[in-house]
């Protein structure tokens, strides 16, 4: 990713993370936005999230999907040429790392 894409990714990550902190129901657990990957043309952004407890991941994804238009309107304030379509996915790399590091203890 280029420097501009990295900057926009970080800004989108911050916008989504702030929205989650302000709006997600507390019973969903602890949710973190781990990373955002943007396509070269900027038309799509994949937003990765982690959640504890893990069994709430479907609820969190549904919450994010339901609020997609609000998130896009907040991203629009960045005044970028293309407002990306948002895709949400649980960050499975975190689980893999937990399993790897957990075995060494």
Secondary structure as a PSIPRED ss2 file (coil, helix, strand):
# PSIPRED VFORMAT (PSIPRED V4.0)

   1 X C   1.000  0.000  0.000
   2 X C   1.000  0.000  0.000
   3 X H   0.000  1.000  0.000
   4 X H   0.000  1.000  0.000
   5 X H   0.000  1.000  0.000
   6 X H   0.000  1.000  0.000
   7 X H   0.000  1.000  0.000
   8 X H   0.000  1.000  0.000
   9 X H   0.000  1.000  0.000
  10 X H   0.000  1.000  0.000
  11 X H   0.000  1.000  0.000
  12 X H   0.000  1.000  0.000
  13 X H   0.000  1.000  0.000
  14 X H   0.000  1.000  0.000
  15 X H   0.000  1.000  0.000
  16 X H   0.000  1.000  0.000
  17 X H   0.000  1.000  0.000
  18 X H   0.000  1.000  0.000
  19 X H   0.000  1.000  0.000
  20 X H   0.000  1.000  0.000
  21 X H   0.000  1.000  0.000
  22 X H   0.000  1.000  0.000
  23 X H   0.000  1.000  0.000
  24 X C   1.000  0.000  0.000
  25 X C   1.000  0.000  0.000
  26 X H   0.000  1.000  0.000
  27 X H   0.000  1.000  0.000
  28 X H   0.000  1.000  0.000
  29 X C   1.000  0.000  0.000
  30 X E   0.000  0.000  1.000
  31 X E   0.000  0.000  1.000
  32 X E   0.000  0.000  1.000
  33 X E   0.000  0.000  1.000
  34 X E   0.000  0.000  1.000
  35 X E   0.000  0.000  1.000
  36 X E   0.000  0.000  1.000
  37 X E   0.000  0.000  1.000
  38 X E   0.000  0.000  1.000
  39 X C   1.000  0.000  0.000
  40 X C   1.000  0.000  0.000
  41 X C   1.000  0.000  0.000
  42 X C   1.000  0.000  0.000
  43 X C   1.000  0.000  0.000
  44 X E   0.000  0.000  1.000
  45 X E   0.000  0.000  1.000
  46 X E   0.000  0.000  1.000
  47 X E   0.000  0.000  1.000
  48 X E   0.000  0.000  1.000
  49 X E   0.000  0.000  1.000
  50 X E   0.000  0.000  1.000
  51 X E   0.000  0.000  1.000
  52 X E   0.000  0.000  1.000
  53 X C   1.000  0.000  0.000
  54 X H   0.000  1.000  0.000
  55 X H   0.000  1.000  0.000
  56 X H   0.000  1.000  0.000
  57 X H   0.000  1.000  0.000
  58 X H   0.000  1.000  0.000
  59 X H   0.000  1.000  0.000
  60 X H   0.000  1.000  0.000
  61 X H   0.000  1.000  0.000
  62 X H   0.000  1.000  0.000
  63 X H   0.000  1.000  0.000
  64 X H   0.000  1.000  0.000
  65 X H   0.000  1.000  0.000
  66 X H   0.000  1.000  0.000
  67 X C   1.000  0.000  0.000
  68 X H   0.000  1.000  0.000
  69 X H   0.000  1.000  0.000
  70 X H   0.000  1.000  0.000
  71 X H   0.000  1.000  0.000
  72 X H   0.000  1.000  0.000
  73 X H   0.000  1.000  0.000
  74 X H   0.000  1.000  0.000
  75 X H   0.000  1.000  0.000
  76 X H   0.000  1.000  0.000
  77 X C   1.000  0.000  0.000
  78 X C   1.000  0.000  0.000
  79 X C   1.000  0.000  0.000
  80 X C   1.000  0.000  0.000
  81 X C   1.000  0.000  0.000
  82 X C   1.000  0.000  0.000
  83 X C   1.000  0.000  0.000
  84 X C   1.000  0.000  0.000
  85 X E   0.000  0.000  1.000
  86 X E   0.000  0.000  1.000
  87 X E   0.000  0.000  1.000
  88 X E   0.000  0.000  1.000
  89 X E   0.000  0.000  1.000
  90 X E   0.000  0.000  1.000
  91 X C   1.000  0.000  0.000
  92 X H   0.000  1.000  0.000
  93 X H   0.000  1.000  0.000
  94 X H   0.000  1.000  0.000
  95 X H   0.000  1.000  0.000
  96 X H   0.000  1.000  0.000
  97 X H   0.000  1.000  0.000
  98 X H   0.000  1.000  0.000
  99 X H   0.000  1.000  0.000
 100 X H   0.000  1.000  0.000
 101 X H   0.000  1.000  0.000
 102 X H   0.000  1.000  0.000
 103 X H   0.000  1.000  0.000
 104 X C   1.000  0.000  0.000
 105 X C   1.000  0.000  0.000
